Amino acid sequence: MRDERTFGQRLRETRIKAGFSQSDLEEISGIPKARLSRYENGHVAPSIQTLERLARALTVSEASLLGDGRALMEEFFNVLTARGVRIQTSEQAMALGNAVADTARALGMVDESAIKPASAASADSADALV
């Protein structure tokens, strides 16, 4: 699922959510307020280095500012980490993923039509190993 907002909209919303004015963000990031305004209004896009500075100043990921779906996974992982969950092996990751999927199904959050049959999933896994 892709975020349909523009970069500028996400930047403005993130800045406001953090409680910063453009002047505050300028002070924290070192990026001039006039340029911040141009980003937020969609007149220009930041360089990769500037994107990194903005994300660091706002304490968010670059993916969240770009609207990348990986931001959701980062948020999920951050919650787990903040609650002391440590995943050290792929077996633990799979067990946790299955437990979360079972909970999501119980809460009605699973799109059953998107689930591959077990034989197709096994074939995909086997193909990936070849």
C-alpha positions in Angstrom: 0.0 0.0 0.0 1.6 3.3 -1.1 1.0 6.6 0.5 -0.6 8.9 -2.1 0.3 12.1 -0.4 3.1 14.2 -1.9 6.5 14.4 -0.3 5.7 18.1 0.7 2.4 17.0 2.4 4.2 14.3 4.4 7.0 16.7 5.4 4.6 19.3 6.6 2.4 16.8 8.5 5.5 15.3 10.1 6.9 18.7 11.1 3.6 19.8 12.6 3.1 16.4 14.4 6.6 16.9 15.9 5.5 20.3 17.1 8.0 22.3 15.0 7.5 25.5 13.0 9.5 25.9 9.8 11.9 28.1 11.8 12.3 25.4 14.4 13.1 22.8 11.7 15.5 25.3 10.1 17.4 25.6 13.4 17.5 21.8 14.0 18.3 20.7 10.5 20.3 23.7 9.2 18.1 23.8 6.1 16.9 27.3 5.3 13.2 28.0 6.0 12.7 29.3 2.4 13.8 25.9 1.1 11.7 24.0 3.6 8.7 26.0 2.3 9.6 25.1 -1.3 9.7 21.4 -0.3 6.4 21.6 1.5 4.7 23.4 -1.4 6.0 20.8 -3.9 8.1 23.3 -5.9 11.3 21.2 -5.4 12.4 17.8 -4.1 15.3 17.4 -1.7 18.6 15.7 -2.4 19.3 12.4 -0.7 21.5 14.1 1.8 18.9 16.7 2.6 16.2 14.0 2.9 18.5 12.3 5.5 19.0 15.6 7.4 15.2 16.2 7.5 14.5 12.6 8.7 17.1 12.9 11.4 15.8 16.3 12.6 12.2 15.0 12.7 13.3 11.6 14.1 11.5 9.6 11.4 12.8 7.4 8.6 13.5 8.5 5.1 11.0 5.9 4.0 8.2 7.5 5.9 8.9 10.9 4.4 9.0 9.3 0.9 5.7 7.4 1.5 7.4 4.1 1.1 5.5 1.0 2.4 8.6 0.0 4.3 7.8 2.8 6.8 5.0 0.7 8.1 7.3 -2.2 8.8 9.8 0.1 10.4 7.1 1.4 12.7 6.1 -2.1 13.6 9.7 -3.1 14.3 10.2 0.1 16.4 7.2 -0.8 18.6 8.6 -4.3 19.1 12.0 -3.0 19.9 10.7 -0.4 22.3 8.8 -3.1 24.1 11.9 -5.2 24.5 11.3 -7.8 21.8 14.5 -9.1 20.3 14.5 -11.2 17.1 17.8 -12.9 16.7 17.1 -15.8 14.2 15.0 -16.3 11.1 13.1 -19.0 13.0 12.1 -16.4 15.7 11.1 -14.0 12.9 8.9 -16.6 11.3 7.3 -17.6 14.6 6.6 -13.9 15.5 5.2 -13.3 12.0 2.9 -16.3 12.3 1.7 -15.2 15.7 1.0 -11.7 14.5 -0.8 -13.1 11.4 -3.0 -15.3 13.7 -3.8 -12.3 15.8 -4.6 -10.2 12.8 -6.9 -12.9 11.5 -8.7 -13.0 14.8 -9.2 -9.2 14.6 -10.6 -9.4 11.1 -7.6 -7.7 9.5 -6.7 -10.5 7.0 -7.6 -10.3 3.3 -8.3 -14.0 2.7 -8.3 -13.5 -1.1 -4.6 -12.4 -0.9 -3.4 -15.7 0.7 -1.6 -18.1 -1.5 -2.5 -21.8 -1.1 0.2 -23.6 0.9 1.4 -25.6 -2.2 1.9 -22.3 -4.2 3.8 -20.8 -1.3 6.0 -23.8 -1.0 6.7 -23.8 -4.7 7.7 -20.1 -4.5 10.1 -20.9 -1.6 11.6 -23.7 -3.6 12.0 -21.5 -6.7 13.8 -18.9 -4.5 16.3 -21.5 -3.4 17.2 -22.6 -7.0 
